[in-house]
Amino acid sequence: MVMLMLWAAAPAAAEPAAEAQAAAEQYLQARAAAVLPGPAAPTLTRCVAAGSPLLAGQQIIAAGKLAFWRSWREHPVNVSCTVNADSACLDQTGTRATVPAYALATFTLAGAKGGTRQEQEGIQHRLTLALIGARWSVIADEYVDTAELGYLKAAQAPAAMVRASRQRLVDAARSSQLSALLTPVPPALATASSDAPRYATVFTYDRAGVVAYADRWTTESDSTGISHNGAKYNPAYYDYASNGGPGDCTPYASQCVRAGGYPYLTSWFYDAAHPFQSSPAWYNNNPQRTYLTGRYLDKVDSVTDLQKGDLIYYDWNADGYLDHTAVYVGIYNGVRCVDAHTSDHRHHAWNLGAAGTRYYFYSVRDSIHWPIPNP
């Protein structure tokens, strides 16, 4: 039985900005619901300008999601979506508007053997709308979704569309790498950063604790749907994706390793007062993998070698530079899943990417003996 959460049509708004915001919210809800068979309310075709390339592109992505899930012998039975949209900003003519919005979609997926699992995605959008006649329609949707390449591959999308999606992901990742290169670490801070004891001891990695933390802080609500009082992520840490920042996937992975009980190291630490003076290995995937390998991490051959709380690194275009990091959280209804930030995914199948994407699998050591050589 297929269930669909319906959204009531927004009441007529007196102000154009409110009308544009309502139209943006309806579009994002329709975008999430487009994976369900039959008519969705509201439908994408009602929300997007007629003949717009955006409509064709979003329809391909929806078809790709379905094909991706089918590759795991799953299909959607329910979709819900909540949207947190900022006020619309109108241009001088009053006929164009931009709306930043965060859409959190929850998909209930049924497996071939009858079980179900829930998958969530949280994506930050920047929507452009035009007033066409008496109706606001979306004409552009700027966002980055790290799962999109996999959907386009499954949909057998045109090569130009795949290249454009891959380039967006690479550009977003490279801005993070540039930040790491340009941000010097104060020597005094780096020297004093380790919070581990200076005597011989053993730390054990709490894999259940890592998954609990990852699931709780993946998106703006925890896995039970309870809001974090308006905080998108754990407020104890800076959101490196905010204010046009480089992204939060690797900082989130660092947080998860910390939640597992492992201490800061001299070149792997977080500075709450000055987040960009944290060590590059904290918030950038390339120095993180390099520095933690042999200390906390060991490379393994396959996703089947991973345990809960381990890490997967992604190289979107196979050029040797890592572009994304995800935390492996286990098997759910037969699917090996990851949690990640930027974009936000909870219990998504691990194989993000398309042809040409390289995957690197790293096991976090079950325990470490302190002190670590050259920490």
N, C-alpha and C positions, 0 to 999 in steps of 0.2 A: 504494500500500500504506500503510495507516494503522498507525502504531506507537504504543504507549502505554507509558510508564514506569509500572510497577506498584509499589505500596508495600506492603510486608509489614505485616500487622496488628501493632499494638504489643503486646508481651507484657504479660500481666497485671501491674499494678504494685501494690506493697504499700501505697503511700500514696495517698490521694485526690488530693493535689496533683499527683502524677506522672501519675495517670490523667487528670485534667483537662487537663494540658499535652499529653499524647499525643492526646487527643481534639481539642484545638485544632489541633495540627499536621496531623492527618488531614483536618480540615475545610478547611484552607488548600490542602492538596494536591488534595483533591477539587474545590475551587473552581477551581483552575487546569485540572484535567483535564475539567471539565464541557463544554468546547468541542469535545471529541472525540466522534464518533459511537459509539454502542454503550455498553455498561456501562463505567463507570470504577470503579476500585478504590482507595480506598473511594469510595462515591457520596455526593453531597450529601444525598440523602434519608436516609442512615444517620447523617449527622453533625449534622443540624439537627433541632430539635424538630418533631414532626409538627404540621402546620397552622400553622406559624410564617410570618408575613409575610416573614421573612428568606429562607426557601426560595424563595418565589415571586419575590422581588426578584432573587436571585442567578441564578435560571433565566432571567429576562428579560435580565439583563446578559450571560449566556453566549450567549443567542440573538442579542443585539445585536452581540457581538464577531464572531460568524460572519457576520452580515449586513454588518457594517462591512468585514470582510476580503473578502467577496464583491464589495463595491462596487469593490474594487481588483483583482478577478478572482483572488483568492487563497483558499486553504483550508488549515487546519492538518493536518499529517501527523504531528507529534510534539509532545509536551508534557513538560517536566520541571519540577519545582518543589523548591526547597530552602527550609526554614523555620528561622529562628533565633528560637526562642521563649524568653521569660523564664519563670521559675518561676511557677506558678499561685499566686494569692493567694485563699485561701478566706475566706468570711464566717464569722461566729460559729456559724452553724448547720451549716456543713460541706456545704451543698447548693448553694451558689452559688460561682462562681470567676471571676476575671478573669485574662486572659493577654495581655500585650503580645507581639506577634510581628511579625517582618519576613519577608515571603514574596517570594522571587525566582523568578519563572516565566519559562521560556524556551520560546517557541513557534517551531517550524519551519514555515514557510509555503511552500506550493507555488504557483507562478504558472501562469497559463494557458498560457504557452509552455514550461513544463517546468522552469524554474529554481526555486531555493528561496532563501529568506533567513531569517535568524533575528531575532526581535523579543523584547526582554526588558522585563518590568515588575517593579519592586520597590516594594512597598507596605507601609507600617507599619499594622498592625491593632491594635485593642484589642478583644478578644473577651470576651464574657460567656457563661458556661456554667452550666447547671443540671443537677443530678443527678436524673434522672427514672428511677425504678425503680433498676436497678443500672447505668445507663449515663449518662455525661456527654454532653449535647447542647448545641450552640451555640444561643443564643437571641438574641444581638445581635452585630453586627460593625460597629465604628466605624472608619472610614478615610476618606481623601480620595484619589480617583484622578482626575487631570486628564483622562484619556481617557474617563471614564465617560459624560459628556454625549454624545459621539459614538456610543457604543454604544447608549444609550437612544434617540437619534434613529433609528439604523438599525433598532432593534427596534420602532419606533413605540410606545414605552412610554406608559403613561397620563400625562397632562399633570401630575398631582400629583407623580408620581415624578420627572419631569424638573425641575419647579420645585424640589423638595427637593434634588436633586443640584446644581443650579445654585447654590442658596443656600449649600450647604456650601462650594462652591468660592469663592464671593464672600466669605463670612465669613472663610475661611482667608486669602484675599488681602488683605482689608481690615485684618486684624490686623498684617500686614506693613507696610502703609502707615501705620498708627498708630505702629508702632515707629519708622519713619523720621521722623515728625513730632515725636515726643517725645524723640528722641535728638539732643542738640546736638553739633555737631562742634567740639572745642576749636580755637580759631583758630590757636594755635601749631602744632598737629599738622597742620592743614589746609595751612598755609603751607609746611610743610617736607615735604609728602608726595610730591611728584613725584620719581621716580627717573630721569627722563630727563636727558640732558646739556643744558647751557645754551648749546650752540653749534649752528650750523646742521648738520643731518644729515637723513638720510632713513631711515625705518623701513618695511620691507616686511612685509605681513601674510602669515604662513606658514599658509595654509589647510590644508595636509596636516597640519601640526603641531597645529592646532586640532582636527581630526577625531580624530587619534590620542589627544589628551588627553581629548576628550569621550568617546570610546568606552572609554577605560581607566577613567575615574573616574565613570561613570554610576551604578553600583550597587556592591554590596559585593564584587563580583568583576569582573575585566576581561572583555573580549569573548571570551577563550579559556576563561573559567571559573576562572581562577586567583585564589584569595582574596588579599586585601590584608592578610594577617596580622591579620584581625579588624577592620580599619578599614572602615567603610561607604563613606566617601568619602576623598578625598585628605587625609591627616592634617596636611598643611601648612596647611590652612584650617579654620576653625571651621565646624561644621555648624549652620546657622541653623535647621534643622528640629528639632534635638535639644531635649530638655527642654521640650517644648511650645512651641518657638519658632515664628516666623511662616512659615518655609519657606526653601528653599535654591535655588529655581529661578533667581532673578536673580543671587545670588552665584556660582552655577555658570556662568552665562553670562559674568559678569565674569572668572572664572578662565579660561574658554576664550579670551576676547579677549586676556588676558595671555599665555596659552600661544602665541598667534599672534605674540607679539613686541612688542606695544604697551605703552608705559610708563604708569605712574601719572600722573594729572593732579591738579591742586590739589583738585578736588572729585570725583575718582574714584580712590579708593585703599582699601587694606585695612590695618587695624592688627591685627597678629597678637596683640599683648599685650592689646588691648581691642577685640574684634571689633565690638561695638555702638558703638564710637567711630570705626569706619570711616565713610567718607562715605556718606550715604544713597544716592547714585548707584551705590555698589558693590552694595548688597544689596536695593534696592527698585526695581521696574521703572519706575515713573512718573518719578522723578528721573533714573534712568539714561537713559531714552530722551531726556528733555529736555536733559540735560547733554551727552550724547555726540553728539547730532545736530549735524551741522556740524563736529564735531571728528573723530570716528571713524566716525560713521554717516551714511548718506543714505537717505531713504525711497524705496522703489521701489513699483511698482504691483501686482506679482503674485508668487506663489511661483515662477513660471517665470523671474523676474528674479534669483533668488537663486543664490549660489555657496556652496560648502562654507565653513562658518565664519560665515555670516551669521546674523541673528537674526529670530525671529518673536515678536511680542507678541500676547497674547490678552486680549480684553475679553469676559468670559463673558456679561454681561447688557447690553452695548451702552450703558452709561451714561457712557462717556467716561473711566473709570478702568481702567488696565491691571491685569490679575489674574494673568497668568502669562507666563513667558518660556521659549523653547526655542531650541536651537541647531540650525540646519539643517546636516545632515551629508552630503547628497547623495542620489543615486538608487540604490536597491537592488532589483534584479529588477523594475524598472519603477515603483517606488514612491518618491515624494519623502519623505524621512524626516527626523525630528528626534531629538535626544537631549535629555533634560531631567531635572531633579531635582524632587522633591516634587510629585506622585509621580514615581518614577524610571522613565524610559522610554528604552530604547536602540533606535534604528532603528524608531520608531513612525511611521506615516503622519502627515503634518504637520497634517492637518485635525482637530485636537482641537476639541471643542465641538459645539453643536447650533444649531438655528434661533435667530437673534438674536445669535450670537457674532460679534464683529468681529475681523478679523485685520489686523495691521499688519506689513508686511515692510520690513526694514531691511538694507541692504547695508553691510558693513564695508569701508571704503576699502582698496584694494589697497596703498596706501602713504600715508604722511603725511610732511610736511616739518616738521621741528622748527626753531625753536619754533612751537607752535600759537598763534594769537592768543588772548590771555586764557585760558591753560591752567588 
